[in-house]
Amino acid sequence: MTVPVNVLEPGLYIVATPIGNLADLSPRAADILARADVIAVEDSRVTAGLLRHIGVKRPMVPYHDHNAEGVRPGLIARMAGEAVALVSDAGTPLISDPGYKLVRDARAAGHTVVTIPGPCAAVAALTLAGLPTDRFLFLGFLPAKAKARADAIAEIAAVRATLVIYESGPRLSACLAALAEGLGDREAAVTREITKRFEEAVTGTLTSLAARYAEAPPKGEIAIVVAPPGEAAPPPIEDADAALAEALTRLPAAKAAGEVAKRFGVDRKALYARALALKDN
Ligand code: SAM
């Protein structure tokens, strides 16, 4: 029996959709959605709009935080003979959105799992912020309550990576202030409405951004990007003498000078001369 070319192989298809600009739907994503037997959706009204945009109608099954446990086994069973696509309202499924348990169970059941990558607000925000991108940590949404939020921030304060955080307009200023409190006043960017008409990226220190948005909480979708911690500041130079005196109790002058020069970022030869003078005294 020959399988028609336009029938998708059974399995799970993770399909990224636009985060604001419908033109960002990839041709491959549109093709998979058009050919899926069923689409698992967060909100059928949102996905119906996307399907209208590409001129197709497909059966949809709601799959969200409140019904996932009940719906998942049925979807897994269908994957044995049907192509099941998973979308979220916007962006990449599983990224601060439901889906990882569906992937886990699909894999455990031996079904094919395919991803159709595309827009993701976290990655788009990183590309706009102008902050280091070699290492980044995605934190999703921080807890809404102040104490839990402060604890979550304290937990990652020493991580040497750029941070990406999702936040809502009404909570933005308090979140920025909490980040400044827990991380120090780092450079940051507030990216908003990415790919939409009023897309913007406002940069500044966490404190200045917190003050700016305290007056007028912004509308729309927001992602915050925070710079990694800076290099630890060298200790004050006045402390070098005391450190040298202490090092001389353990080490010969040359080694003591070398150790303290490294720690304070000062000239080794000058410190060696100082060490000899201290020894003479
Ligand atoms: N799965 C999505 C993704 O791939 O980015 C994220 C889903 S999460 C429930 C929604 C949050 O993502 C929003 O509250 C906002 O913080 C961020 N977000 C989504 N679209 C955005 C946009 N166009 N500009 C800035 N942030 C956006």
Residues whose N, C-alpha, C, O or C-beta is under 5 A from the ligand:
A	BS01	SAM	I19 G20 A90 G91 T92 P93 I95 S96 D97 P119 C120 A121 A122 Y166 E167 T191 R192 E193 I194 E221 I222 A223
